[in-house]
Amino acid sequence: MTVSEDIVRRLARLATPTLANALDDVGFAGVMQGLGQVVPGTKAAGRAATVQQISGERGDFTSEDFKVGHMIDAVAPGEVLVVDNGGRCVSTWGGLATLAAKVKGVGGLVVDGGVRDREEMLEHRLPVFARHGTPLTGRSRLKVTSINETVTCGGVRVRPGDVIVADGSGVVCIPAEHAARLADLAETYAADDEKAAREIERGLSFRDAMASFKRI
């Protein structure tokens, strides 16, 4: 199924911890483990386009196997590219790829593996989330084996068309079939948090504020 633009926009306005609470409600372990924000202050939100890679040692693969251009071509404007290279500390993405993705309007990059050229990423402000930062190139060490098929990233199943939201707290995957319900649930949690914050500012204790919304 295709998640509507309206639902994607609603999910994009929500913080990943709030979405993680809603994911618990539907029983999907959608919080990726070990991936962090590379460009501070950025947020990625959009439907997923996926890439699977395998890794080896230098010279195991050819430059043609690297296929960064194919990866960029596979992502539509607004989508988030999700790359699984098995968590290895070798770069699948660098500065020129970041510029090309930014110009195309790609919504962000999530890599269970490594990226490099952080200074250029900071310059271009593309939202990038990765397990490792490393100067080591993936050229001749990585091979793309599939594009837009189901992958596992940060321990989470990601299918093309699922919704990715990533911010300073982490990265979550919203299954397409649960997207509308998760948006409803998370918006309710966000509204409750805003009400609790106002009560705390008025002097209500944290414990009593949480109890008011059945959080403890």
Buried (B, 14 or more C-beta within 10 A) or exposed (E): EEBEEEBBEBBBBBBBBBBBBBBEEBEBEBBBBEBBBBBEEBBBBBBBBBBBBBBBEEEEBEEEBBBBEEBBEBBEEBBBBBBBBBBBEBBBBBBEBBBBBBEBEBBBBBBBBBBBBBEBBBBBEBBBBBBBBBEBBBBBBBBBEEBBEEBBBBBBBBBBBBBBBBBEBBBBBBBBBBBBBBBEBBBBBBEBBEEBEEBBEEEBEEEEBBEBBEBE
